[in-house]
């Protein structure tokens, strides 16, 4: 009967621990320890079941010590959870560091071991250690560095200077993301995906920079531009390129400063903030430098060469012009879609009079709601069209070579209906109203054909009926005639 009550108690304790652990996890609280209490309960049940009375005295002493020590260790661990971890999870005070919990558990267990050994085995461990001067000296000398690291580790965990997941940098230039904080050292994951192990005493002794403490991290990028590029325009161009990147925080706003006048360039310093330090900062820096190059290219500017170069300086490209691709390929692309009704000569005229800007990956070509007076034809690469829905940019379509966007802005003077961003390096044909007006001067009937094509494209997107499409085509034609008549001066 007594044995049944023992195993019933073991089962009940197990169920209670599992239920409490599940409830704590559901509420986001620190779960109670499970392994040590279950081990103590299982040992209690086994020792009550097995016949240990027939064992020799030495073995019976060890079994008795196990029966006393395991419940004591389990009780101490449960007590640290109940008095430290659970109140911290409830918000009564700050969550205690794991190292402090481990030290208290270890210290309490060591004290309980000494007391139980003295009572059960008549063995005074403390007296044995303190009376041996040689042993005390050896232990003191051997544990000097370990104690220093232990105290430093406790200091690091009690303070809020950094935590696991933060990006820190030491005085000697070593840096990385904190992956662990133990009683002896801290583990850092470097940019090269290596584990850097730093002793706690070194971290507390050195100057430390925590780049993640405020939830954002600044970085500075220096760019040298030509002396012929006015500083006001240069700063505005750099600010526009940086502000359009989705990983750059809008608050604090990026800042562009003129840093210095150097031998061959005016150096500008860009200061920006992003949320994720580490490798993402290098990726962001690379993307921004690439986009700055494309933006300068479209402005007819370039990164200047050193003045010590013997080669004569090259003339910059005219603003907003790019090295064209194959003329035959471009004509073939224009021969489909919106400009399919143009003659071969008209397509060549369009290619001669319009610019072909290049955009780098991630660059914004047009922004939703902005004004404009041009459409774009994708000559190479791909772009994606996105709309702002409830504060989030949702990609609605990807455009390939030969496809057109911005026709409503060109023909109807409407604001941009979506944001278009380059997916990869792409070259576009920018068709403005002046180029269309030159075509209309040679072929007035072209306006009717373009209006029909625009109406058909719009009807395809909006799934209009044939009658609605005809009515819309007439309305578009009237609006386009009014717009281009006004541009022509009546």
C-alpha positions, 0 to 999 in steps of 0.5 A: 500500500505504501509503495502504491502511494509513493508511485502515485505521488511520483506520477502526480508530481510529474503531471503537475510539473508538465501542466505548470510548464505548459501553462507557463509556455502559453503565457510567455513565462519562464517554464519550471525546471523539469529534468532534475525534479523528475530525476529526483522523483524517479530515484525516490520511487526506485529506492522505495521499490528496490530492496536496499536493506540487503546491500553492504554498508558502503553501498547502502551509504551511497544509496542513502546519500543519493536519496538525500542529495537529489531531492535537495538539488531539485528543491533548490532548483525549483526555489530559484525558479519560483523566487527569481525567474517567475517573478522576473517573467511576471514583470515584478523585477528585471529578468535575472541573468542565466549566469546568476541563476546558475551560480545560486543553484550551484552555490546552494547545491554545494552547501546542501552537499556539505551539510548532507555529507556531514550529517550522513557520512560524518565528513566535514568537507569545509574543514578538509579544504581549509586545513590544507594550506597547500591545497588552498594555495593551489586552488587559489592560484589555479582559479585566479583567472577563472574567478576573474572571468566569472566575476566579469561574466556576472557583471556583464549579465547584470548590466544592460550594456549588451545582450545576445543578438547585439552587434558589438565592437571591441577596442582592438577592432574585433567585432561581431554579433553576440551569440552567447554569454557564459561564465567564462567568455562571450561568443561573437559571430564575425562578418566572415561567419567565424566564431570569435571567443573573447574572455569576459575579463577582456571585455570588461577591461576594454572600451566597447561599442554596442552598435545595436543598443538603440535599435538602429545603427548609423553608417557613413559612406564617402563619395567623390564627385567632379568639381564641375558638378554643383554641390547643391545638385550633388547633395540633392542627387545623393539624398534622393538615391539614399532615401529611396532604398527601403532599408534606410530609415526615414527617421532619423533622415539621411544626411549628406554633407560636403566633407572636403575638397580633395585633389581630384574630387569634392568628397561628400559624406552620407550618413544614414541609419538602418536597423540591422547592423553586420552583413546587412550594412555591407550589402546596403553600402554596396547597393547604394554605391551601385545606385549612386553610380547609375544616378550619376551616369544618368546625369552625365556625371562620373566618379572622377579619375585622380589628377595624376593620371597621364591619360587625357580626361574623357568627356562626360556623356550628355545628361540622361543619355546612355550607350545604346544597345543594338539599334535593330534590337531596339527597333524590333522591341518598339515594333510590338505593343503600344508602338506597333502601329509606327512605321520603321522610320517613325521608330527610328526617329523615336530612338534618335530623339528619346533618351535611354537611361539605365537603372541599377537593381533596386532603383526607383524609376517612377514613384506612385503619385508623382507628376510626370510627362513621359512613358517608358519602354523596357529595352533590357532587364525587368522591372516590378510594379507595386502599389501602396496598400495600407502602408505596405508596398504590394508588388502587383506585376513584373514587366519584361522586355518590350512592355510599357508603363507610364502611358497614362501620365504621358497621354492624359497628364495623370499622376503616376498610378504605381511605383516602378522599381528595377529588379535587375540592371535595365535600360529603358526608352524614355518617351516624352511629349516632345517626341510624340508631338514630333511624330504627330506633326508628321502623321496626325492620324497617329493620335487616333491609333495610339488612343485606341491602343491605350484604351485597349490596354486599359480595357484589358487591365480593367476587363471592360466590355466592348461598348465601354471600351469604345466609349473610353477610347473616344474619351481618351482621344478627346483628352489626348487631343486637348493635351497635345493641342495645348502643348502645340500652342493651340 
